[in-house]
Amino acid sequence: ISIVNRARRIKASGIKGVVIVHATDDLSAPYVMSTQMFERLRQVGVPTQLFTVKPSGTPVDHGNEIIRTHPVIRTGFNRLAALFNRGVRPRSFQQFVVDGSSGAITPGPASVSW
């Protein structure tokens, strides 16, 4: 069963928000899975942020939590730090683009604040 089919359960759990970080060139898990999950969570009303990591020269591929400098992992840990240290959590439905080399984050074209 695809995780996308679990959006209602995620909503029912009372979770306050979801952050998804995914590289477009991930060979282990297709990027489209994250875009589908983002859309499904939006449909059920769970505030969600999608950080799309795009390769800039060097391929990004799938992250490994042991390598904290990997762009996907670094972005995920930065979002966790923002939550724990400053209480920053998703409050709307936003998409961001992360440069795989520099780590620069820019708003994505489909960010929607509700």
Legacy VTK file of the C-alpha trace (Angstrom):
# vtk DataFile Version 3.0
C-alpha trace
ASCII
DATASET POLYDATA
POINTS 114 float
0.000 0.000 0.000
1.332 3.385 -0.945
1.948 5.904 1.838
-0.225 8.312 -0.168
-3.209 6.162 0.838
-2.475 6.869 4.503
-3.152 10.611 4.413
-6.470 10.259 6.238
-4.774 8.251 9.004
-2.101 10.929 9.287
-4.839 13.554 9.616
-6.716 11.445 12.197
-3.551 11.121 14.292
-3.766 14.821 15.105
-0.388 15.627 13.604
0.082 19.393 13.301
2.138 19.433 10.095
4.370 17.487 7.747
7.693 18.368 6.129
8.728 16.397 3.047
12.272 16.667 1.636
13.027 14.845 -1.623
15.619 15.032 -4.397
14.313 15.085 -7.947
16.983 12.593 -9.039
16.412 10.086 -6.215
16.918 6.616 -7.691
15.627 4.740 -4.622
12.231 6.407 -4.260
10.607 8.275 -7.165
10.214 12.005 -6.553
6.608 11.824 -7.773
5.733 9.961 -4.571
6.446 13.125 -2.586
4.458 15.380 -4.886
1.514 12.968 -4.649
1.795 12.858 -0.855
1.953 16.656 -0.679
-1.227 16.906 -2.745
-3.032 14.226 -0.755
-2.139 15.851 2.586
-3.351 19.177 1.184
-6.655 17.534 0.242
-7.215 16.236 3.775
-6.076 19.495 5.388
-2.727 18.641 6.973
-0.353 21.644 6.714
2.576 20.454 4.620
5.849 21.811 3.281
7.569 20.120 0.344
11.279 20.864 -0.129
12.376 19.784 -3.615
16.150 19.338 -3.785
17.411 19.865 -7.325
20.888 18.772 -8.365
23.213 21.576 -9.335
26.082 19.890 -11.127
26.630 16.885 -8.864
23.768 14.347 -8.611
21.942 14.432 -5.271
20.167 11.031 -5.321
18.906 9.424 -2.100
20.071 10.712 1.281
21.631 8.768 4.133
21.164 10.074 7.673
24.786 9.252 8.497
25.989 11.845 5.964
24.631 15.068 7.451
26.099 17.213 4.675
23.951 15.498 2.032
21.521 18.174 0.693
18.368 16.178 1.492
19.534 15.237 4.982
20.894 18.727 5.720
17.567 20.286 4.709
15.605 17.796 6.820
17.771 18.349 9.894
17.546 22.130 9.428
13.742 21.889 9.394
13.818 19.750 12.554
16.110 22.281 14.242
13.696 25.080 13.289
10.853 23.126 14.882
12.681 22.208 18.089
14.629 25.432 18.597
12.146 28.040 17.376
8.789 26.246 17.146
8.636 26.714 13.372
6.145 24.227 11.935
4.165 24.033 8.712
1.107 26.249 8.941
0.036 26.136 5.313
0.762 24.313 2.080
4.100 25.447 0.716
6.610 24.199 -1.798
10.273 25.177 -1.834
13.174 24.494 -4.165
16.566 23.697 -2.635
19.750 24.125 -4.675
21.600 20.827 -4.281
25.015 22.504 -4.156
24.554 25.710 -2.187
21.556 24.690 -0.086
19.819 27.959 -1.000
16.056 27.699 -0.539
13.565 29.598 -2.692
9.761 29.441 -2.703
8.388 27.023 -5.258
5.869 28.099 -7.872
2.934 26.342 -6.236
3.134 27.641 -2.652
-0.308 28.307 -1.277
-1.083 29.779 2.117
-4.522 28.841 3.433
LINES 1 115
114 0 1 2 3 4 5 6 7 8 9 10 11 12 13 14 15 16 17 18 19 20 21 22 23 24 25 26 27 28 29 30 31 32 33 34 35 36 37 38 39 40 41 42 43 44 45 46 47 48 49 50 51 52 53 54 55 56 57 58 59 60 61 62 63 64 65 66 67 68 69 70 71 72 73 74 75 76 77 78 79 80 81 82 83 84 85 86 87 88 89 90 91 92 93 94 95 96 97 98 99 100 101 102 103 104 105 106 107 108 109 110 111 112 113
